[in-house]
Amino acid sequence: MSEYKPLVSILINNYNYGSFVSQSIDSALHQTYENVEVIVVDDGSKDESPDVIRSYGEQIIAVLKENGGQASALNAGFARSSGEIICLLDADDLYLTNKVADVVKVFRKDNKTDWFFHRSTPYRSDQLVNNRLTDYFQEVNQNNTTEDPRKIDFRNELKSGKAPDFAPATSNICLSRTLAEKIFPMPEVRGKSGVAISDLYIKLLAVGLGTGYQTERNLCIFRLHNNIFSETDFTNKRKIGAEISIATGYWIRAKGPDFESLSNKLLAKGVSLKKKSQVNDQSFSKLIEDYFSQSNLLEKIKLNFMVTYYLLKLSFVKMV
């Protein structure tokens, strides 16, 4: 009997990472597991990214589009995918060569797996030169845990309003196609950073809609470099946090009553951050207005109480 070898789609989203994206693509193409398609979406980059992506020809599925934000890029990538397993990868990160093989093992062992989350190891950008990558990959694997992934059903906790503390960043998220079809297409809300709807939306829906596995194994390299977040001052980070919380809270509520408690918390936190950082974006004010209009009197009282609580908390701690 032949071994189950599902097609795995790797979705790489890129914006102005022309100096990094080739390493990301190469890491996806050079997997030890062979049944892989690599989809690279360029979200209207103004640097050399489109030329770099085109240079790969038929090795990848290239999607070159106008700028629309990260959610827009991931939507475009998923629309072009065919895989039974979907793996996400930011264009400034790299997969270890055994990443997809390890992912497939989990889905192969339990065919009811909806999602799989793993960890990444950080390296500075100046360390990640091509002639040293093999050494770093070996270093990460040698230091990796040998513990088996743990199965997690977090749906009841999320229903009660608790957020998962084990959910990772974009490049560490893997989904079954069945689950991904319940998440994509995502609402295309940009905000100041272009990521008002992004990996938070994906991982909250993933753990709220299905069961999966989490491992402490590092299967990816997270590149440390200057980006929109590292170069943003604290006030603007709060503004970005407000947009992410408001947009995510608003849109996950639409997925059903199981998400209501958590969406209320997210929206209230977002409103408090918006007030504190003086965000004046009318589109987010409209989301708040619509959210309250869809709430009954008791829910409105609870929401206003939570907003007050988070505002008081913001006076004492640096909550983002």
Buried (B, 14 or more C-beta within 10 A) or exposed (E): EEEEEBEBBBBBBBBBBBBBBBBBBBBBBEBEBEBBBBBBBBBBBEBBBBEBBEEBEEEBBBBBBEBBBBBBBBBBBBEBBEBBBBBBBBBBBBBBBBBBBBBBEBBBEBEEBBBBBBBBBEBEBEBBEEEEBEEBBEEBBEEBEEEEBEEBEBBEBBBEBEBBEBBBBBBBBBBBBEBBEBBBEBBBBBBBBBBBBBBBBBBBBBBBBBBBBBBEBBBBBBBBBEBBEEEBEEEBBBBBBBBBBBBBBBBBBEBEEBBBBBBBBBBBBBBBBBBBBEBEBEEBBEBBEEBBEEBEEEBEEBBEEBBEEBBEEBEEEEBB
